Amino acid sequence: MPRSKIPEPIKVLSPELFDRVKERTEGTLLDLIKRNKDTRYVSESPVFGGFRSALEHLRKDKGDDGVRDDTLLESYRSAIPLTTYDSYEPFVKKFLERNCQEDDVRDMFSPGLPYFVAVSSSTTSTKPKYFAKYKHPPGSSYETVDRGANPVSDTGGKNCIVYSLNYRQLVSVLNGDGDAVKKLPVTLMSSGSIRMQNGIDVEKDTWALQYTAPRATSPIAVSFISKYRSFLLMHALFALADTKVETINTLFGTIFIDMIRYVEEEWDNLLRYIETGELPDWEGTDHVRQWLVPKFHASPERAAELRAIGRAAQEPGWLVRVWPMLKVVIGIASGVYAAVIPKMRHYVGPDVQLRSLGFTASEAYVGTVYDPENLNLYKVASDDIVEYLDVSKEEVAANLVAPWQVQPGHKYEVVLTNRDGMWRYRLGDVIEIEGFDPDDGAPVVRYVERRNVALRLGGAMLSEEHLARAILAVQDKLGSLIEFTVVIDDRNITRRVGYLVEIQELGAEADEAPDKLLHELCRLNPQFKSGLDTEEMKPPTIRILKPGTFADYRRWRIEVTNSGSGQMKVPVVMWDHGAREWICKRIDREVGRPVLVESENPGQVTYST
């Protein structure tokens, strides 16, 4: 929708819209309850004991077909508690057992068998989470996302679609005779969704490897490369060879930055490959070469064009010179991940539109893009049920409010009941209500942060939002930020909040940044100043990482965790010991006053940089 035609969200629902939202929501909820109330999860999990008792009472009086819809809704509201992964995990783990039996997993969360099992990227936890994903009737928000991922151009433009189709493992669901009745890929939500929406069953992989999707620059075989750097470079190589690139879709803005940085590093080699038609033998590409070689052709003219343009990444808008038809870059960059936007904008200039595909999670697709020019404004989707838990109130189901009851300006945690068999599941994401869509009354929201993912230090609890807003506020001193993470800086007994950052160029007043950061943290959270006053902690530190550290981090984590390329994120607060150890080896320098590091010898100290 053109920007001029996008209406501003309204702050109050009209009586007509109020009724429409209520009717639509309750209709969807009834469908979900009726579809999933007799699944293994609901029938066996202790958390649904009260709901089962309510259903048994109703059936005894009325029979299953005689239960009124309003009574069923009331049973849901009064008997379904808030749930977490703790109640879900024992059931989803049955899909991952060595001999997965059909009788043990059929109708587990929703009728039948799932299409795939989504695995989280483990951004904020030490171990991944798994979610069974079922195929649903046409018309879902997933189809909207799929169309947006590979848009049709009216000028013959092409799309560089940087998605992975790899999977962590393949589960064979066996019948009583030991025959496989279903093969379930355990994979990233993005990878599994692309497979499901485009009918790329794992049994069809040998067929898919031979083809290139309509309008795509890269053959599908590129999406089967698991090595992160090789995966991005091969997508970039095919895109560079094509002058008609109109859309670049990397799912996350950070992945776009990684890909372009790799292009900078390999620029001369990439141009040589395009000139000669020689396909590079990058690590982890041997198994797809037979399908890629026939599709990669020499183009001396294109190589000459690129040489004339040069590796001018320091010039704003460089990529528009590389791809004159470039109109859109798609990559999630909302909330704490908004730090990458200035770097993205530097590469593409002022006229290329930066877009998101929506508010996505491994558990569900929460919201569609409301305003294509606003990377953090979403319209809550109506495929599933979202209830809202006010973050200022006690964390109990009685405090949930419905979509027609939310208040603009208030912050809520997203609680999900979905077609895939989750019931009042706490997503852990905090949103702020901007208003309502004036066309259909759906809530329009902004992503804020992960709930309860915070740094507790010296009596102060800093939220993701506090940590992000503080470091973003010091860019005038520090220099333009690309990415950051936070660790506990424990180089001496009294600990500190320690920022590890990548920047575009160090500011002339960078050594003043820690003092401004201290001021911002105290302003955002008065408890922080109290902790300083009682000497329970010391002022924050900022250490600069070597260029490309976060790209290397994603590559390292993908390989360590055997995750697919495309969904690895850097946590706002890094708790994993191995990850902290890895990243701290890549510190280039510290800004501000050097920290006194206590020596192993009593009474001695050394300066750290």
C-alpha positions as CSV (number, residue, x, y, z in Angstrom):
1,M,0.0,0.0,0.0
2,P,1.5,3.4,-0.9
3,R,2.6,5.5,2.1
4,S,-0.1,8.2,1.4
5,K,-2.9,5.6,1.7
6,I,-1.8,4.0,5.0
7,P,-4.1,5.4,7.7
8,E,-2.8,6.4,11.1
9,P,-3.8,3.9,13.8
10,I,-6.9,5.1,15.7
11,K,-6.7,5.3,19.5
12,V,-10.2,4.2,20.3
13,L,-12.4,1.5,18.7
14,S,-15.8,2.6,17.4
15,P,-18.7,0.5,18.7
16,E,-18.9,-1.2,15.2
17,L,-15.2,-2.0,15.2
18,F,-15.3,-3.2,18.8
19,D,-18.0,-5.7,17.9
20,R,-16.2,-6.8,14.7
21,V,-12.9,-7.5,16.6
22,K,-14.7,-9.3,19.4
23,E,-16.7,-11.4,17.0
24,R,-13.7,-12.3,14.8
25,T,-11.5,-13.1,17.8
26,E,-14.1,-15.3,19.5
27,G,-14.9,-17.1,16.2
28,T,-11.2,-17.9,15.7
29,L,-10.8,-19.0,19.3
30,L,-13.8,-21.3,19.1
31,D,-12.3,-23.0,16.0
32,L,-9.0,-23.5,17.8
33,I,-10.6,-24.9,20.9
34,K,-12.7,-27.3,19.0
35,R,-9.8,-28.4,16.8
36,N,-7.3,-29.0,19.5
37,K,-9.2,-29.7,22.8
38,D,-8.8,-33.5,22.4
39,T,-5.1,-33.6,21.5
40,R,-2.6,-35.6,23.5
41,Y,-1.1,-32.4,25.0
42,V,-4.5,-31.3,26.4
43,S,-5.5,-34.8,27.4
44,E,-2.3,-35.6,29.3
45,S,-0.6,-32.5,30.5
46,P,-1.2,-31.6,34.2
47,V,-1.6,-27.9,33.4
48,F,-4.9,-28.6,31.7
49,G,-6.4,-30.6,34.5
50,G,-9.0,-27.9,35.3
51,F,-9.9,-27.5,31.6
52,R,-10.4,-31.3,31.2
53,S,-12.6,-31.4,34.3
54,A,-14.7,-28.5,32.9
55,L,-15.1,-30.3,29.5
56,E,-16.0,-33.6,31.2
57,H,-18.7,-31.8,33.2
58,L,-20.1,-30.1,30.1
59,R,-20.1,-33.3,28.1
60,K,-21.9,-35.2,30.9
61,D,-24.7,-32.7,30.9
62,K,-25.0,-31.9,27.2
63,G,-22.8,-34.3,25.2
64,D,-20.0,-33.1,23.0
65,D,-22.2,-31.6,20.3
66,G,-24.5,-30.0,22.8
67,V,-22.0,-27.7,24.5
68,R,-22.8,-24.1,23.7
69,D,-20.1,-21.9,22.2
70,D,-20.4,-19.3,25.0
71,T,-20.0,-22.0,27.6
72,L,-16.9,-23.4,25.8
73,L,-15.3,-19.9,25.7
74,E,-16.0,-19.4,29.4
75,S,-14.4,-22.8,30.2
76,Y,-11.3,-21.6,28.2
77,R,-11.1,-18.3,30.0
78,S,-11.6,-19.7,33.5
79,A,-9.7,-22.9,33.3
80,I,-6.7,-22.4,30.9
81,P,-3.7,-21.0,32.9
82,L,-0.7,-19.2,31.5
83,T,1.7,-21.8,30.1
84,T,5.4,-21.9,29.3
85,Y,7.8,-24.2,27.5
86,D,8.2,-26.3,30.7
87,S,4.8,-27.9,30.1
88,Y,5.2,-28.1,26.3
89,E,8.7,-29.6,26.2
90,P,8.0,-33.2,27.5
91,F,5.5,-33.6,24.7
92,V,7.5,-32.1,21.8
93,K,10.5,-34.1,22.8
94,K,8.7,-37.3,21.8
95,F,9.2,-36.2,18.1
96,L,13.0,-36.2,18.7
97,E,13.3,-39.7,20.2
98,R,15.4,-42.3,18.3
99,N,12.5,-44.4,17.2
100,C,9.6,-41.9,16.8
101,Q,6.4,-44.0,16.7
102,E,3.3,-42.7,14.9
103,D,1.1,-43.9,17.8
104,D,3.1,-41.8,20.2
105,V,3.0,-38.5,18.3
106,R,-0.1,-38.4,16.1
107,D,-2.6,-35.7,17.3
108,M,0.0,-34.5,19.8
109,F,-0.8,-30.8,19.6
110,S,-3.2,-30.6,16.6
111,P,-4.9,-33.3,14.6
112,G,-2.5,-35.4,12.5
113,L,1.2,-35.0,12.2
114,P,3.2,-31.8,11.8
115,Y,4.9,-30.7,8.6
116,F,8.1,-29.8,10.4
117,V,9.6,-29.1,13.8
118,A,10.9,-25.6,14.3
119,V,14.0,-25.1,16.4
120,S,14.8,-21.8,18.0
121,S,18.0,-19.9,17.4
122,S,18.9,-20.1,21.2
123,T,19.5,-16.3,21.3
124,T,18.5,-15.8,25.0
125,S,18.9,-19.4,26.3
126,T,21.6,-22.0,26.5
127,K,19.6,-24.7,24.7
128,P,17.2,-24.5,21.8
129,K,13.5,-24.9,22.0
130,Y,11.4,-27.1,19.6
131,F,7.9,-26.4,18.2
132,A,5.7,-28.7,16.1
133,K,4.4,-26.8,13.1
134,Y,1.3,-28.1,11.3
135,K,0.0,-27.3,7.8
136,H,-3.1,-25.2,7.8
137,P,-5.8,-24.3,5.3
138,P,-5.0,-21.6,2.6
139,G,-5.3,-18.0,3.4
140,S,-2.9,-17.7,6.4
141,S,-0.5,-14.9,7.2
142,Y,2.3,-17.3,6.2
143,E,1.2,-16.9,2.6
144,T,1.3,-13.1,2.9
145,V,4.9,-13.4,4.2
146,D,5.8,-15.8,1.3
147,R,4.5,-13.3,-1.3
148,G,6.4,-10.5,0.3
149,A,9.6,-12.6,0.4
150,N,9.7,-13.0,-3.4
151,P,7.7,-10.0,-4.8
152,V,6.6,-9.8,-8.4
153,S,8.1,-6.9,-10.3
154,D,6.3,-4.9,-12.9
155,T,9.7,-4.0,-14.5
156,G,11.3,-7.4,-14.8
157,G,13.3,-7.0,-11.6
158,K,14.9,-9.9,-9.8
159,N,15.1,-10.9,-6.1
160,C,18.1,-12.0,-4.1
161,I,16.4,-14.3,-1.5
162,V,18.9,-15.2,1.2
163,Y,17.1,-18.1,3.0
164,S,18.4,-21.5,4.1
165,L,16.6,-24.8,3.4
166,N,19.0,-26.9,5.5
167,Y,17.7,-28.9,8.5
168,R,19.4,-29.9,11.8
169,Q,18.0,-33.5,11.6
170,L,15.4,-35.5,9.8
171,V,12.9,-37.4,12.0
172,S,11.3,-40.5,10.5
173,V,7.9,-41.2,12.0
174,L,7.4,-45.0,12.0
175,N,4.2,-47.0,11.9
176,G,3.7,-50.4,13.7
177,D,5.5,-52.2,10.9
178,G,8.6,-50.0,11.1
179,D,7.9,-48.1,7.9
180,A,8.3,-44.3,7.7
181,V,4.9,-42.7,7.3
182,K,6.3,-39.1,7.5
183,K,9.7,-37.4,7.5
184,L,9.9,-34.3,9.6
185,P,12.7,-31.8,9.1
186,V,13.9,-30.2,12.4
187,T,14.8,-26.8,11.1
188,L,14.6,-23.0,11.5
189,M,11.1,-21.5,11.4
190,S,11.9,-19.6,8.3
191,S,13.3,-22.6,6.5
192,G,10.4,-24.8,7.5
193,S,7.8,-22.2,6.5
194,I,9.3,-21.7,3.1
195,R,9.3,-25.5,2.6
196,M,5.6,-25.7,3.8
197,Q,4.3,-22.8,1.7
198,N,6.1,-23.9,-1.5
199,G,5.6,-27.6,-1.2
200,I,9.3,-28.4,-0.9
201,D,9.0,-31.6,1.1
202,V,12.3,-33.1,2.0
203,E,11.6,-36.0,-0.3
204,K,11.6,-33.5,-3.2
205,D,15.0,-32.0,-2.4
206,T,16.8,-33.8,-5.2
207,W,14.2,-32.2,-7.6
208,A,14.4,-28.8,-5.9
209,L,18.2,-28.7,-6.2
210,Q,17.9,-28.5,-10.0
211,Y,15.8,-25.4,-10.2
212,T,15.8,-21.7,-9.7
213,A,12.7,-20.1,-8.2
214,P,10.8,-17.6,-10.4
215,R,12.4,-14.1,-10.1
216,A,15.2,-15.4,-7.9
217,T,18.9,-14.6,-8.7
218,S,20.3,-17.7,-6.9
219,P,19.5,-21.3,-7.8
220,I,17.7,-23.2,-5.0
221,A,20.9,-25.3,-4.5
222,V,22.6,-22.3,-2.8
223,S,20.1,-22.6,0.0
224,F,21.5,-26.0,0.9
225,I,25.0,-24.6,1.8
226,S,25.4,-24.8,5.5
227,K,28.6,-22.8,6.0
228,Y,27.5,-19.3,6.8
229,R,30.2,-17.3,5.0
230,S,30.0,-19.5,1.9
231,F,26.2,-19.4,2.0
232,L,26.2,-15.6,2.0
233,L,28.9,-15.2,-0.6
234,M,27.3,-17.6,-3.1
235,H,24.0,-15.7,-2.8
236,A,26.0,-12.5,-3.3
237,L,27.9,-13.9,-6.3
238,F,24.8,-14.8,-8.3
239,A,23.3,-11.4,-7.4
240,L,26.3,-9.4,-8.4
241,A,26.3,-11.2,-11.8
242,D,22.7,-9.9,-12.4
243,T,22.1,-6.2,-13.2
244,K,18.3,-6.5,-12.5
245,V,18.3,-7.0,-8.7
246,E,15.4,-5.1,-7.4
247,T,14.9,-6.7,-3.9
248,I,17.3,-8.2,-1.4
249,N,15.7,-10.3,1.3
250,T,17.9,-11.5,4.1
251,L,15.2,-11.9,6.8
252,F,17.3,-10.0,9.4
253,G,19.1,-6.7,8.9
254,T,22.2,-8.1,10.5
255,I,22.5,-10.8,7.9
256,F,22.3,-8.1,5.1
257,I,25.3,-6.3,6.8
258,D,27.2,-9.5,7.0
259,M,26.7,-10.4,3.4
260,I,27.8,-6.9,2.1
261,R,30.8,-7.0,4.3
262,Y,31.8,-10.3,2.9
263,V,31.4,-8.8,-0.6
264,E,33.8,-6.0,0.4
265,E,36.3,-8.5,1.5
266,E,36.1,-10.7,-1.6
267,W,35.4,-8.0,-4.1
268,D,38.3,-8.6,-6.5
269,N,37.8,-12.4,-6.4
270,L,34.1,-12.1,-7.0
271,L,34.7,-10.0,-10.1
272,R,37.2,-12.5,-11.4
273,Y,34.7,-15.3,-11.0
274,I,32.0,-13.3,-12.8
275,E,34.5,-12.5,-15.6
276,T,35.6,-16.0,-16.1
277,G,32.5,-18.0,-15.2
278,E,34.6,-20.1,-12.8
279,L,32.6,-21.1,-9.8
280,P,34.6,-20.7,-6.5
281,D,35.2,-23.8,-4.4
282,W,34.3,-22.2,-1.1
283,E,34.1,-24.4,2.0
284,G,31.0,-26.5,2.3
285,T,29.9,-26.1,-1.4
286,D,31.2,-29.4,-2.9
287,H,27.8,-31.2,-2.5
288,V,25.9,-28.5,-4.6
289,R,28.5,-27.8,-7.3
290,Q,27.0,-30.1,-9.8
291,W,23.8,-28.0,-9.8
292,L,25.5,-24.6,-9.5
293,V,28.1,-24.9,-12.2
294,P,25.7,-25.1,-15.2
295,K,23.8,-22.0,-13.9
296,F,26.9,-19.8,-13.5
297,H,28.1,-18.2,-16.7
298,A,30.9,-15.9,-17.6
299,S,30.0,-12.2,-18.0
300,P,33.1,-10.1,-18.8
301,E,30.8,-7.1,-19.5
302,R,29.3,-7.2,-16.0
303,A,32.7,-7.7,-14.4
304,A,33.9,-4.6,-16.3
305,E,30.9,-2.6,-15.1
306,L,31.6,-3.6,-11.5
307,R,35.3,-2.8,-11.8
308,A,34.4,0.7,-13.0
309,I,32.1,1.2,-10.0
310,G,34.8,-0.1,-7.7
311,R,34.7,-1.3,-4.1
312,A,33.3,2.0,-2.9
313,A,31.6,0.8,0.3
314,Q,32.6,3.9,2.2
315,E,30.5,6.0,-0.2
316,P,26.8,6.3,0.8
317,G,24.5,4.5,-1.6
318,W,27.2,2.3,-3.1
319,L,24.8,-0.6,-3.7
320,V,22.5,1.5,-5.9
321,R,25.5,1.9,-8.2
322,V,26.1,-1.8,-8.1
323,W,22.4,-2.6,-8.7
324,P,20.7,0.5,-10.3
325,M,17.2,-1.2,-10.1
326,L,17.5,-1.8,-6.3
327,K,14.3,-0.7,-4.6
328,V,13.8,-2.7,-1.4
329,V,16.0,-4.4,1.2
330,I,14.0,-6.7,3.5
331,G,15.4,-7.4,7.0
332,I,14.0,-7.4,10.5
333,A,15.5,-4.4,12.4
334,S,13.1,-3.6,15.1
335,G,13.5,-3.1,18.9
336,V,17.1,-3.7,20.1
337,Y,18.2,-4.7,16.6
338,A,17.5,-1.2,15.2
339,A,21.1,-0.4,15.7
340,V,21.9,-1.8,12.2
341,I,19.6,0.6,10.4
342,P,22.2,3.4,9.9
343,K,24.7,1.0,8.4
344,M,22.0,-0.5,6.1
345,R,21.0,3.0,5.1
346,H,24.6,3.9,4.4
347,Y,25.0,1.0,2.0
348,V,21.7,1.6,0.0
349,G,21.3,5.4,0.2
350,P,18.1,7.4,1.0
351,D,15.8,6.2,-1.7
352,V,15.9,2.4,-1.3
353,Q,13.1,1.2,1.0
354,L,14.0,-0.8,4.1
355,R,11.3,-3.2,5.0
356,S,10.5,-6.0,7.5
357,L,8.5,-9.2,6.7
358,G,6.7,-8.9,10.0
359,F,6.7,-9.8,13.7
360,T,7.9,-13.4,13.6
361,A,8.9,-16.0,16.2
362,S,9.6,-19.7,16.2
363,E,6.3,-20.2,18.0
364,A,4.1,-18.3,15.5
365,Y,3.7,-15.4,13.1
366,V,2.5,-12.6,15.3
367,G,2.0,-9.6,13.1
368,T,2.1,-8.3,9.5
369,V,3.8,-5.1,8.5
370,Y,1.5,-2.2,9.0
371,D,3.5,0.6,7.4
372,P,6.2,-0.6,4.9
373,E,8.3,2.5,5.8
374,N,8.2,1.8,9.5
375,L,10.4,-1.2,10.6
376,N,8.7,-1.4,14.0
377,L,5.0,-1.1,13.4
378,Y,2.9,-4.3,13.1
379,K,-0.7,-5.2,12.7
380,V,-1.5,-8.3,14.9
381,A,-2.5,-11.2,12.6
382,S,-5.8,-12.9,13.0
383,D,-4.9,-16.5,12.2
384,D,-4.2,-17.3,15.9
385,I,-5.3,-15.7,19.2
386,V,-3.1,-13.1,20.9
387,E,-4.1,-12.1,24.4
388,Y,-2.2,-9.4,26.3
389,L,-0.7,-9.5,29.8
390,D,-0.1,-6.0,31.2
391,V,3.6,-5.9,32.3
392,S,2.6,-3.8,35.4
393,K,0.3,-6.4,36.8
394,E,0.6,-9.8,38.4
395,E,1.6,-12.5,36.0
396,V,-1.6,-14.6,36.1
397,A,-4.3,-15.6,33.5
398,A,-6.9,-13.5,35.3
399,N,-5.0,-10.4,34.2
400,L,-5.1,-11.2,30.5
401,V,-7.0,-8.8,28.3
402,A,-8.5,-9.4,24.8
403,P,-7.6,-7.4,21.6
404,W,-10.6,-5.1,22.0
405,Q,-9.6,-4.3,25.6
406,V,-6.0,-3.1,25.1
407,Q,-5.0,0.5,25.8
408,P,-2.8,2.6,23.5
409,G,0.5,3.5,25.2
410,H,0.4,0.5,27.5
411,K,3.0,-2.3,27.4
412,Y,1.9,-6.0,27.3
413,E,3.5,-9.4,27.1
414,V,2.2,-11.4,24.1
415,V,0.3,-14.6,25.2
416,L,-0.5,-17.0,22.3
417,T,-3.1,-19.6,21.6
418,N,-2.5,-21.0,18.1
419,R,-3.5,-23.5,15.5
420,D,-0.3,-25.5,16.3
421,G,-1.7,-26.4,19.7
422,M,-0.2,-23.9,22.1
423,W,-2.5,-22.7,24.8
424,R,-2.0,-19.3,26.5
425,Y,1.7,-19.6,25.9
426,R,3.8,-16.8,27.2
427,L,5.9,-15.7,24.2
428,G,8.1,-13.5,26.4
429,D,8.0,-10.6,23.9
430,V,6.8,-7.2,25.2
431,I,5.0,-4.9,22.8
432,E,3.5,-1.4,23.1
433,I,0.0,-0.7,21.7
434,E,0.2,2.1,19.1
435,G,-3.6,1.9,18.4
436,F,-5.9,0.0,16.1
437,D,-6.3,-0.5,12.3
438,P,-9.2,1.8,11.3
439,D,-10.2,-0.7,8.7
440,D,-10.8,-3.8,10.8
441,G,-9.9,-2.8,14.4
442,A,-6.9,-5.1,14.8
443,P,-4.3,-3.9,17.3
444,V,-1.3,-2.1,15.8
445,V,1.8,-2.6,18.0
446,R,5.5,-1.8,18.4
447,Y,8.0,-4.3,19.5
448,V,9.8,-3.3,22.7
449,E,11.9,-6.1,24.2
450,R,12.1,-9.6,25.6
451,R,10.6,-9.8,29.0
452,N,12.8,-10.7,32.0
453,V,15.9,-10.8,29.8
454,A,17.8,-8.2,31.8
455,L,21.0,-7.5,33.7
456,R,20.7,-7.6,37.5
457,L,23.6,-5.8,39.0
458,G,24.1,-3.8,42.2
459,G,20.4,-3.9,43.1
460,A,19.3,-2.6,39.7
461,M,17.5,-4.6,37.0
462,L,18.2,-3.2,33.5
463,S,15.8,-4.3,30.8
464,E,16.7,-4.8,27.2
465,E,15.1,-1.5,26.4
466,H,17.2,0.3,29.0
467,L,20.4,-1.3,27.7
468,A,19.6,-0.5,24.1
469,R,18.4,3.0,24.5
470,A,21.5,3.9,26.6
471,I,24.1,2.8,24.1
472,L,22.1,4.3,21.2
473,A,22.1,7.6,22.9
474,V,25.9,7.9,23.0
475,Q,26.6,7.5,19.3
476,D,27.3,11.3,19.0
477,K,30.4,10.6,21.1
478,L,31.2,7.0,20.3
479,G,30.5,6.9,16.6
480,S,27.7,5.2,14.6
481,L,26.9,1.8,16.1
482,I,26.5,-1.3,14.0
483,E,25.8,-3.9,16.7
484,F,26.3,-4.5,20.4
485,T,26.0,-7.0,23.2
486,V,26.3,-6.6,27.0
487,V,28.3,-8.7,29.4
488,I,29.1,-8.6,33.1
489,D,32.5,-6.9,33.2
490,D,34.1,-8.7,36.1
491,R,37.8,-7.7,35.6
492,N,37.8,-6.6,39.3
493,I,35.7,-7.5,42.3
494,T,33.2,-4.8,42.0
495,R,31.5,-5.6,38.7
496,R,30.3,-3.4,35.9
497,V,27.9,-3.3,33.0
498,G,30.2,-4.0,30.0
499,Y,29.3,-3.1,26.5
500,L,31.0,-4.8,23.5
501,V,30.3,-2.9,20.4
502,E,31.1,-2.7,16.7
503,I,31.1,0.8,15.2
504,Q,31.4,2.2,11.7
505,E,34.1,4.8,12.6
506,L,35.4,5.8,16.0
507,G,34.1,9.2,17.0
508,A,36.5,12.0,17.9
509,E,35.1,12.2,21.4
510,A,34.8,8.5,21.9
511,D,36.6,8.6,25.3
512,E,33.7,10.7,26.6
513,A,31.1,8.0,25.7
514,P,31.3,6.0,28.9
515,D,30.5,9.1,31.0
516,K,27.5,9.9,28.8
517,L,26.5,6.2,29.0
518,L,26.6,6.4,32.8
519,H,24.3,9.4,32.7
520,E,21.8,7.7,30.4
521,L,21.6,4.5,32.5
522,C,21.0,6.5,35.6
523,R,18.3,8.6,33.9
524,L,16.6,5.5,32.5
525,N,16.8,3.5,35.7
526,P,17.2,5.3,39.1
527,Q,18.2,2.0,40.7
528,F,21.4,2.1,38.7
529,K,22.5,5.3,40.5
530,S,21.6,3.7,43.8
531,G,23.9,0.8,43.1
532,L,26.7,3.2,42.3
533,D,26.2,5.2,45.4
534,T,26.4,2.1,47.6
535,E,29.4,0.9,45.6
536,E,27.7,-2.4,44.7
537,M,28.9,-1.7,41.1
538,K,31.1,0.6,39.2
539,P,30.4,2.8,36.1
540,P,29.8,1.0,32.8
541,T,32.5,0.2,30.3
542,I,32.6,0.3,26.5
543,R,35.1,-1.9,24.6
544,I,35.4,-1.8,20.8
545,L,35.4,-5.1,18.9
546,K,37.4,-5.8,15.7
547,P,35.4,-5.1,12.5
548,G,33.4,-8.1,11.5
549,T,33.3,-9.7,14.9
550,F,29.5,-10.2,15.0
551,A,29.5,-11.7,11.5
552,D,32.1,-14.1,12.7
553,Y,30.1,-14.7,15.9
554,R,27.0,-15.7,13.9
555,R,29.1,-18.0,11.7
556,W,30.8,-19.6,14.8
557,R,27.4,-20.1,16.6
558,I,25.8,-21.6,13.5
559,E,28.6,-24.2,13.2
560,V,28.7,-24.9,16.9
561,T,25.0,-25.4,17.3
562,N,24.4,-27.0,13.8
563,S,21.8,-24.3,13.0
564,G,20.8,-23.3,9.6
565,S,22.2,-20.1,8.1
566,G,19.7,-17.2,8.4
567,Q,18.3,-16.9,11.9
568,M,21.2,-16.6,14.3
569,K,21.0,-13.4,16.4
570,V,23.3,-11.8,18.8
571,P,21.8,-11.6,22.3
572,V,21.4,-8.3,24.0
573,V,22.9,-9.8,27.2
574,M,25.5,-12.6,26.6
575,W,25.3,-15.1,29.4
576,D,26.8,-18.2,27.8
577,H,30.4,-18.6,29.1
578,G,31.8,-20.0,25.9
579,A,30.3,-17.2,23.8
580,R,31.7,-14.5,26.2
581,E,35.1,-16.1,26.1
582,W,35.0,-16.3,22.3
583,I,34.0,-12.7,21.8
584,C,36.2,-11.1,24.5
585,K,39.2,-12.4,22.5
586,R,38.2,-10.1,19.7
587,I,38.3,-6.8,21.7
588,D,40.4,-4.2,19.9
589,R,40.4,-1.4,22.5
590,E,38.6,0.3,25.3
591,V,37.3,3.9,25.3
592,G,37.4,6.1,28.3
593,R,39.4,5.6,31.5
594,P,41.3,2.3,31.6
595,V,40.0,-0.3,34.1
596,L,42.2,-1.4,36.9
597,V,42.4,-5.1,36.8
598,E,43.2,-6.8,40.1
599,S,46.2,-9.0,39.9
600,E,46.5,-12.5,41.3
601,N,49.2,-11.1,43.6
602,P,47.6,-9.3,46.5
603,G,48.1,-5.5,46.5
604,Q,49.0,-5.4,42.8
605,V,46.9,-4.0,39.9
606,T,47.4,-3.6,36.2
607,Y,45.7,-1.5,33.6
608,S,43.5,-3.1,31.0
609,T,42.6,-1.9,27.5
